[in-house]
Amino acid sequence: MYVCLCKGITDHQIRRAVAEGADSMRDLRRELGVCTDCGKCGVCANRLLRDTLNTAPAVNVSMADAPQWAVG
């Protein structure tokens, strides 16, 4: 689905940017150009950003995966 019609930004592009490290609207604005023209996409883009951040899979690290020097 298109989130930003002015720049042609889709929800997939926003999710990918979050997966690659974007964690704020400032990041999305800089990387994709979201909210740099009319601004009507701001609410939807922000909601999508927050939802994507909240549903990101947690990293599960066990002590067996830790380097030996880190194990006390």
Biotite code that builds the C-alpha atoms (Angstrom):
import biotite.structure as struc

atoms = struc.array([
    struc.Atom([0.000, 0.000, 0.000], chain_id="A", res_id=1, res_name="MET", atom_name="CA", element="C"),
    struc.Atom([1.194, 3.506, -0.722], chain_id="A", res_id=2, res_name="TYR", atom_name="CA", element="C"),
    struc.Atom([1.831, 5.547, 2.408], chain_id="A", res_id=3, res_name="VAL", atom_name="CA", element="C"),
    struc.Atom([3.294, 8.666, 0.785], chain_id="A", res_id=4, res_name="CYS", atom_name="CA", element="C"),
    struc.Atom([1.757, 9.537, -2.572], chain_id="A", res_id=5, res_name="LEU", atom_name="CA", element="C"),
    struc.Atom([4.028, 12.537, -3.102], chain_id="A", res_id=6, res_name="CYS", atom_name="CA", element="C"),
    struc.Atom([7.185, 10.406, -2.990], chain_id="A", res_id=7, res_name="LYS", atom_name="CA", element="C"),
    struc.Atom([5.646, 7.049, -3.952], chain_id="A", res_id=8, res_name="GLY", atom_name="CA", element="C"),
    struc.Atom([6.709, 5.395, -0.674], chain_id="A", res_id=9, res_name="ILE", atom_name="CA", element="C"),
    struc.Atom([5.083, 2.082, 0.226], chain_id="A", res_id=10, res_name="THR", atom_name="CA", element="C"),
    struc.Atom([4.581, 0.284, 3.517], chain_id="A", res_id=11, res_name="ASP", atom_name="CA", element="C"),
    struc.Atom([7.087, -2.337, 2.351], chain_id="A", res_id=12, res_name="HIS", atom_name="CA", element="C"),
    struc.Atom([9.770, 0.337, 1.940], chain_id="A", res_id=13, res_name="GLN", atom_name="CA", element="C"),
    struc.Atom([9.105, 1.669, 5.432], chain_id="A", res_id=14, res_name="ILE", atom_name="CA", element="C"),
    struc.Atom([9.227, -1.830, 6.946], chain_id="A", res_id=15, res_name="ARG", atom_name="CA", element="C"),
    struc.Atom([12.486, -2.531, 5.119], chain_id="A", res_id=16, res_name="ARG", atom_name="CA", element="C"),
    struc.Atom([13.989, 0.749, 6.367], chain_id="A", res_id=17, res_name="ALA", atom_name="CA", element="C"),
    struc.Atom([13.038, -0.208, 9.935], chain_id="A", res_id=18, res_name="VAL", atom_name="CA", element="C"),
    struc.Atom([14.568, -3.660, 9.447], chain_id="A", res_id=19, res_name="ALA", atom_name="CA", element="C"),
    struc.Atom([17.753, -1.925, 8.305], chain_id="A", res_id=20, res_name="GLU", atom_name="CA", element="C"),
    struc.Atom([17.902, 0.269, 11.414], chain_id="A", res_id=21, res_name="GLY", atom_name="CA", element="C"),
    struc.Atom([15.537, 3.226, 11.014], chain_id="A", res_id=22, res_name="ALA", atom_name="CA", element="C"),
    struc.Atom([13.824, 3.854, 14.336], chain_id="A", res_id=23, res_name="ASP", atom_name="CA", element="C"),
    struc.Atom([12.415, 7.372, 14.043], chain_id="A", res_id=24, res_name="SER", atom_name="CA", element="C"),
    struc.Atom([10.468, 9.566, 11.673], chain_id="A", res_id=25, res_name="MET", atom_name="CA", element="C"),
    struc.Atom([13.654, 11.585, 11.238], chain_id="A", res_id=26, res_name="ARG", atom_name="CA", element="C"),
    struc.Atom([15.361, 8.428, 9.905], chain_id="A", res_id=27, res_name="ASP", atom_name="CA", element="C"),
    struc.Atom([12.463, 7.713, 7.530], chain_id="A", res_id=28, res_name="LEU", atom_name="CA", element="C"),
    struc.Atom([12.443, 11.324, 6.355], chain_id="A", res_id=29, res_name="ARG", atom_name="CA", element="C"),
    struc.Atom([16.180, 11.247, 5.659], chain_id="A", res_id=30, res_name="ARG", atom_name="CA", element="C"),
    struc.Atom([16.265, 7.786, 4.060], chain_id="A", res_id=31, res_name="GLU", atom_name="CA", element="C"),
    struc.Atom([12.982, 7.738, 2.130], chain_id="A", res_id=32, res_name="LEU", atom_name="CA", element="C"),
    struc.Atom([11.732, 11.313, 1.939], chain_id="A", res_id=33, res_name="GLY", atom_name="CA", element="C"),
    struc.Atom([8.549, 10.603, 3.906], chain_id="A", res_id=34, res_name="VAL", atom_name="CA", element="C"),
    struc.Atom([6.749, 13.780, 5.085], chain_id="A", res_id=35, res_name="CYS", atom_name="CA", element="C"),
    struc.Atom([8.897, 16.153, 3.066], chain_id="A", res_id=36, res_name="THR", atom_name="CA", element="C"),
    struc.Atom([6.163, 17.485, 0.774], chain_id="A", res_id=37, res_name="ASP", atom_name="CA", element="C"),
    struc.Atom([2.536, 17.858, 1.879], chain_id="A", res_id=38, res_name="CYS", atom_name="CA", element="C"),
    struc.Atom([2.910, 15.961, 5.185], chain_id="A", res_id=39, res_name="GLY", atom_name="CA", element="C"),
    struc.Atom([-0.393, 14.086, 4.963], chain_id="A", res_id=40, res_name="LYS", atom_name="CA", element="C"),
    struc.Atom([1.435, 10.747, 5.211], chain_id="A", res_id=41, res_name="CYS", atom_name="CA", element="C"),
    struc.Atom([2.878, 11.580, 8.639], chain_id="A", res_id=42, res_name="GLY", atom_name="CA", element="C"),
    struc.Atom([0.246, 9.908, 10.796], chain_id="A", res_id=43, res_name="VAL", atom_name="CA", element="C"),
    struc.Atom([0.186, 6.716, 8.736], chain_id="A", res_id=44, res_name="CYS", atom_name="CA", element="C"),
    struc.Atom([3.977, 6.562, 8.413], chain_id="A", res_id=45, res_name="ALA", atom_name="CA", element="C"),
    struc.Atom([4.456, 7.101, 12.149], chain_id="A", res_id=46, res_name="ASN", atom_name="CA", element="C"),
    struc.Atom([1.870, 4.437, 13.009], chain_id="A", res_id=47, res_name="ARG", atom_name="CA", element="C"),
    struc.Atom([3.539, 1.996, 10.614], chain_id="A", res_id=48, res_name="LEU", atom_name="CA", element="C"),
    struc.Atom([6.958, 2.809, 12.089], chain_id="A", res_id=49, res_name="LEU", atom_name="CA", element="C"),
    struc.Atom([5.751, 2.194, 15.668], chain_id="A", res_id=50, res_name="ARG", atom_name="CA", element="C"),
    struc.Atom([3.853, -0.984, 14.756], chain_id="A", res_id=51, res_name="ASP", atom_name="CA", element="C"),
    struc.Atom([6.877, -2.364, 12.918], chain_id="A", res_id=52, res_name="THR", atom_name="CA", element="C"),
    struc.Atom([9.223, -1.537, 15.793], chain_id="A", res_id=53, res_name="LEU", atom_name="CA", element="C"),
    struc.Atom([6.834, -3.152, 18.291], chain_id="A", res_id=54, res_name="ASN", atom_name="CA", element="C"),
    struc.Atom([6.502, -6.362, 16.285], chain_id="A", res_id=55, res_name="THR", atom_name="CA", element="C"),
    struc.Atom([10.193, -6.789, 15.475], chain_id="A", res_id=56, res_name="ALA", atom_name="CA", element="C"),
    struc.Atom([11.380, -10.231, 16.562], chain_id="A", res_id=57, res_name="PRO", atom_name="CA", element="C"),
    struc.Atom([13.345, -10.256, 19.787], chain_id="A", res_id=58, res_name="ALA", atom_name="CA", element="C"),
    struc.Atom([16.894, -11.475, 19.665], chain_id="A", res_id=59, res_name="VAL", atom_name="CA", element="C"),
    struc.Atom([17.371, -14.537, 21.825], chain_id="A", res_id=60, res_name="ASN", atom_name="CA", element="C"),
    struc.Atom([20.964, -15.067, 22.907], chain_id="A", res_id=61, res_name="VAL", atom_name="CA", element="C"),
    struc.Atom([21.956, -17.873, 25.226], chain_id="A", res_id=62, res_name="SER", atom_name="CA", element="C"),
    struc.Atom([25.109, -18.022, 27.316], chain_id="A", res_id=63, res_name="MET", atom_name="CA", element="C"),
    struc.Atom([26.317, -20.827, 25.047], chain_id="A", res_id=64, res_name="ALA", atom_name="CA", element="C"),
    struc.Atom([26.486, -18.262, 22.228], chain_id="A", res_id=65, res_name="ASP", atom_name="CA", element="C"),
    struc.Atom([28.541, -15.776, 24.280], chain_id="A", res_id=66, res_name="ALA", atom_name="CA", element="C"),
    struc.Atom([32.272, -15.540, 23.649], chain_id="A", res_id=67, res_name="PRO", atom_name="CA", element="C"),
    struc.Atom([34.337, -17.324, 26.288], chain_id="A", res_id=68, res_name="GLN", atom_name="CA", element="C"),
    struc.Atom([35.950, -14.099, 27.502], chain_id="A", res_id=69, res_name="TRP", atom_name="CA", element="C"),
    struc.Atom([32.482, -12.666, 28.242], chain_id="A", res_id=70, res_name="ALA", atom_name="CA", element="C"),
    struc.Atom([31.414, -15.544, 30.475], chain_id="A", res_id=71, res_name="VAL", atom_name="CA", element="C"),
    struc.Atom([32.212, -14.744, 34.065], chain_id="A", res_id=72, res_name="GLY", atom_name="CA", element="C"),
])
